[in-house]
Amino acid sequence: MLRKEYIIILMQTGNNLALEDSSWRGMIVCQYVDHNLRLDESQIKTSVNSYIYALFLKGTAKIKYDKLDLTTHPGDFLFFPPHIPPVVLEPSEDYKAICLIVNSSFVYQCPVARNVFQSATFTLMGGNDPVIHLDEMAQKNLHNTMMTFMSHINHPHHHTTEALQSLYGLLLADMLAVVEIDHKAYISQHSYKLFIEFQQLIRKHFREHHDISFYAEQLNISPRYLSMLTKQITHTTVAAFINRHLMLEACWLLKTTDYSIQRISEILHFADQASFSKFFKRVNGRNPLQYRRE
């Protein structure tokens, strides 16, 4: 079989439609993928800072993800967090999947995502094995939601942003229902309980405590053990985990309040406004004022 290799990427859709609110453009794409997929590099940007959701419908494909070698089958659902894009290898001739790729900036602006991302078990997705095999009803629900995404993206109107945000919330909620059950299988009961407690602590204290030692002390474990546990379950570091909560909250405050940048930096317990702005630009790619103006 001819070897085919490509990295799933995020399409840059441009701003050629005369819509007043097009904040979703260039940040979210949903499309069917088959073994012939080739995207024009002049129209795309990397998905390294995006969440990728893929539902496999037909055929098989080998996927290289971080240090894992995976084989997908019909009915498999895969979730990939930012910074570790998957590479698809040797898809079969009948291979077909539907992929939703969502840039982090869109997630940070989504009110529903802000709440769901801070729920106790959402970040279990992206653990040691990102493959979840869905039952027939779950496949149908996710497929229908993704097709609705495509419809709204291909036929935009003045409230497309709100529609896509609502659909994203629906997708996350449906995923949670599946993931909470599926991931308990590979995590020991003790580890799972510790991680849930860590998540609860994060939700209460992430604004004022940005350091791993605080959470480790609250859990009566070492920082090293907490790092290992978080890496095992979420495929990311404790620092990245805390930073994701901080960024979601910062974007929410910038978008929904008239607080000054200085006031927001104080709410989130940064040393000063300069430290907050440096953090925000490093994670988001823009400084807080640019984000608010856009």
KEROVEX-414588 format. One record per residue (C-alpha): x, y, z; chain; residue in three letters. Coordinates in steps of 0.25 Angstrom, whole numbers, plus 2048, in hexadecimal, padded with zeros to 3 digits. Each point is the difference from the previous one (the first is absolute). Layout:
% residues N
 east north  up unit code
    X     Y   Z    A  ala
...
//
This chain:
% residues 294
 east north  up unit code
  800   800 800    A  met
  805   80E 7FD    A  leu
  805   807 80D    A  arg
  7F8   80C 802    A  lys
  804   80A 80C    A  glu
  7FA   80D 804    A  tyr
  7FE   808 80D    A  ile
  7F2   804 802    A  ile
  7FF   80F 7FF    A  ile
  7F7   80B 802    A  leu
  7FB   808 7F4    A  met
  801   80F 7FF    A  gln
  7F3   804 7FB    A  thr
  802   80F 7FE    A  gly
  7F7   80B 802    A  asn
  7F9   802 7F3    A  asn
  7F2   800 804    A  leu
  7FA   80D 805    A  ala
  7FB   7FC 80D    A  leu
  801   809 80C    A  glu
  804   7F5 80A    A  asp
  80A   7F6 7FA    A  ser
  808   7FC 80C    A  ser
  7FF   7F2 7FD    A  trp
  807   801 7F2    A  arg
  80D   7FA 7FF    A  gly
  7FE   7F9 80D    A  met
  7F7   7F5 7FE    A  ile
  7FE   7F6 7F5    A  val
  7F9   7F3 7FE    A  cys
  801   7F7 7F4    A  gln
  800   7F2 7FB    A  tyr
  80E   7F9 7FE    A  val
  804   7F5 7F7    A  asp
  80C   7F9 7FB    A  his
  802   80A 7F5    A  asn
  800   80D 809    A  leu
  80A   80A 7FD    A  arg
  7FE   80F 805    A  leu
  806   80C 7F8    A  asp
  80B   805 809    A  glu
  7FD   80E 7FC    A  ser
  7F2   7FF 806    A  gln
  804   7FA 80E    A  ile
  807   802 80D    A  lys
  805   7F6 809    A  thr
  7F7   7F9 80A    A  ser
  80B   800 80B    A  val
  7F7   809 808    A  asn
  7F3   7F9 7FD    A  ser
  7F7   7F5 806    A  tyr
  7FD   7F5 7F6    A  ile
  7F4   7F7 801    A  tyr
  7FF   7F5 7F6    A  ala
  7F5   7F5 7FE    A  leu
  804   7F5 7F7    A  phe
  7F5   7FB 7F6    A  leu
  806   7F6 7F7    A  lys
  80D   7F8 7FD    A  gly
  80D   801 809    A  thr
  80C   809 802    A  ala
  80D   800 808    A  lys
  802   80C 808    A  ile
  80D   805 806    A  lys
  7FC   808 80D    A  tyr
  80C   804 809    A  asp
  806   7F3 803    A  lys
  7F4   7F8 7FD    A  leu
  7FD   7F8 7F3    A  asp
  7F1   7FE 7FF    A  leu
  7F7   7F9 7F6    A  thr
  7F2   805 7FE    A  thr
  7F4   7F9 7FC    A  his
  7F1   804 7FD    A  pro
  7F9   805 80D    A  gly
  80D   805 806    A  asp
  800   80E 805    A  phe
  80E   808 803    A  leu
  802   80C 808    A  phe
  80E   808 7FE    A  phe
  803   80C 80A    A  pro
  809   80B 7FB    A  pro
  80F   7FF 7FD    A  his
  800   7F1 7FC    A  ile
  7FA   800 7F2    A  pro
  7FE   7F1 7FB    A  pro
  806   7FB 7F3    A  val
  7F7   7F7 7F7    A  val
  808   7F5 7FA    A  leu
  7FB   7F6 7F5    A  glu
  7F1   802 800    A  pro
  7F9   7F4 7F9    A  ser
  7F9   803 7F2    A  glu
  7F2   801 807    A  asp
  805   808 80C    A  tyr
  7F6   80B 804    A  lys
  7FF   809 80C    A  ala
  7FA   80D 804    A  ile
  809   80A 807    A  cys
  7FD   80C 809    A  leu
  80C   809 802    A  ile
  7FE   80C 80A    A  val
  80B   80A 803    A  asn
  803   803 80E    A  ser
  7FB   80F 7FE    A  ser
  7F2   7FB 7FD    A  phe
  800   7F7 80C    A  val
  804   80C 809    A  tyr
  7F5   808 7FA    A  gln
  7F5   7F6 802    A  cys
  7F8   801 80D    A  pro
  7FB   7F2 800    A  val
  80E   7FB 7FE    A  ala
  805   808 80C    A  arg
  7F7   7F9 809    A  asn
  802   7F2 7FA    A  val
  80F   801 7FF    A  phe
  800   802 80F    A  gln
  7F7   7F4 803    A  ser
  806   7F5 808    A  ala
  804   7F6 7F5    A  thr
  800   807 7F3    A  phe
  80F   800 7FF    A  thr
  801   7F1 802    A  leu
  7FE   800 7F1    A  met
  80E   800 7F9    A  gly
  806   7F6 80A    A  gly
  808   7F4 7FD    A  asn
  7F7   7FB 7F6    A  asp
  7F8   80A 7F8    A  pro
  7F7   7F6 7F9    A  val
  7F2   7FE 805    A  ile
  7F7   7F6 7F9    A  his
  7F2   805 800    A  leu
  7F3   7F9 800    A  asp
  7F6   802 7F4    A  glu
  7F8   80B 807    A  met
  80C   808 804    A  ala
  806   7FF 7F2    A  gln
  7F3   805 7FA    A  lys
  7FF   80B 80A    A  asn
  80E   805 7FE    A  leu
  7FF   7FE 7F1    A  his
  7F3   808 7FF    A  asn
  807   80B 809    A  thr
  80C   801 7F7    A  met
  7F7   801 7F3    A  met
  7F9   80B 807    A  thr
  80D   807 802    A  phe
  803   7FF 7F1    A  met
  7F2   805 7FC    A  ser
  802   80D 809    A  his
  80F   802 7FB    A  ile
  7FC   7FF 7F1    A  asn
  7F3   808 801    A  his
  804   80B 80A    A  pro
  7F7   80B 805    A  his
  801   80B 80A    A  his
  7FE   7F7 80C    A  his
  809   7F5 7FC    A  thr
  80A   802 80B    A  thr
  7F5   7FE 80A    A  glu
  7FB   7F4 7F9    A  ala
  80E   7F9 7FF    A  leu
  803   803 80F    A  gln
  7F3   7F9 803    A  ser
  803   7F4 7F8    A  leu
  80E   800 806    A  tyr
  7FA   7FF 80E    A  gly
  7F7   7F5 7FB    A  leu
  80B   7F8 7FA    A  leu
  808   801 80D    A  leu
  7F4   7FC 809    A  ala
  7FE   7F4 7F7    A  asp
  80F   7FC 801    A  met
  800   802 80F    A  leu
  7F5   7F6 801    A  ala
  809   7F5 7F9    A  val
  80D   804 805    A  val
  7FD   800 80F    A  glu
  7FC   7F1 7FE    A  ile
  80B   7FC 7F6    A  asp
  80C   805 807    A  his
  7FE   7FA 80E    A  lys
  804   7F3 7FA    A  ala
  80F   803 7FF    A  tyr
  801   809 80C    A  ile
  801   7FA 80E    A  ser
  7F5   804 80A    A  gln
  80A   807 809    A  his
  806   808 7F4    A  ser
  7F3   804 7FB    A  tyr
  7FB   805 80E    A  lys
  80D   808 801    A  leu
  7FE   806 7F3    A  phe
  7F2   804 802    A  ile
  804   806 80D    A  glu
  80B   808 7F9    A  phe
  7F6   805 7F6    A  gln
  7F7   804 80B    A  gln
  80B   808 806    A  leu
  804   806 7F3    A  ile
  7F2   806 7FE    A  arg
  800   806 80E    A  lys
  80E   805 800    A  his
  806   802 7F2    A  phe
  7FE   80F 801    A  arg
  809   802 80C    A  glu
  809   7F4 800    A  his
  808   7FD 7F3    A  his
  80B   7F7 806    A  asp
  800   7F1 801    A  ile
  805   7FF 80E    A  ser
  7F3   806 806    A  phe
  7F7   7F5 7F9    A  tyr
  80A   7F5 804    A  ala
  800   804 80E    A  glu
  7F0   801 800    A  gln
  800   7F2 7FB    A  leu
  80B   7FB 80A    A  asn
  808   7FB 7F4    A  ile
  80E   805 7FA    A  ser
  800   809 7F5    A  pro
  807   7F6 7F8    A  arg
  7F5   7F6 802    A  tyr
  7F6   80A 7FC    A  leu
  807   803 7F3    A  ser
  801   7F2 7FD    A  met
  7F2   7FD 802    A  leu
  7FB   80C 7F8    A  thr
  809   7FD 7F5    A  lys
  7FB   7F1 800    A  gln
  7F1   805 7FF    A  ile
  800   80C 7F8    A  thr
  80D   7FF 7F8    A  his
  804   80E 804    A  thr
  807   806 80C    A  thr
  7FA   806 80D    A  val
  805   80E 7FB    A  ala
  7F9   7FF 7F3    A  ala
  7F4   7FB 807    A  phe
  800   80C 809    A  ile
  803   80A 7F5    A  asn
  7F4   7FB 7F8    A  arg
  7F7   803 80B    A  his
  807   80E 802    A  leu
  7FF   803 7F1    A  met
  7F1   7FC 7FF    A  leu
  7FD   809 80C    A  glu
  808   80B 7FB    A  ala
  7F9   800 7F2    A  cys
  7F3   7FF 807    A  trp
  803   80C 808    A  leu
  805   808 7F4    A  leu
  7F4   7FC 7F8    A  lys
  7F5   802 80A    A  thr
  804   80B 809    A  thr
  806   80E 7FF    A  asp
  80B   7FE 80B    A  tyr
  80D   806 7FD    A  ser
  80C   7F7 7FC    A  ile
  806   804 80E    A  gln
  7F3   7FB 807    A  arg
  800   7F3 7F9    A  ile
  80E   7FD 803    A  ser
  7FD   803 80F    A  glu
  7F4   7F7 7FF    A  ile
  809   7F5 7FA    A  leu
  80B   802 80A    A  his
  80B   804 7F7    A  phe
  80B   808 806    A  ala
  7FD   80C 7F7    A  asp
  7FA   804 7F3    A  gln
  80C   7FD 7F8    A  ala
  801   7F2 805    A  ser
  7F2   7FD 7FC    A  phe
  801   806 7F2    A  ser
  80D   7F8 7FE    A  lys
  7F9   7F3 804    A  phe
  7F4   804 7F8    A  phe
  808   803 7F3    A  lys
  808   7F3 802    A  arg
  7F4   7F7 801    A  val
  7F6   808 7F7    A  asn
  809   806 7F6    A  gly
  7FA   80E 802    A  arg
  801   809 80C    A  asn
  7F4   803 808    A  pro
  7FD   80D 7FA    A  leu
  800   7FB 7F2    A  gln
  7F7   7F4 804    A  tyr
  7F6   809 806    A  arg
  800   809 7F4    A  arg
  7FE   7F5 7F6    A  glu
//
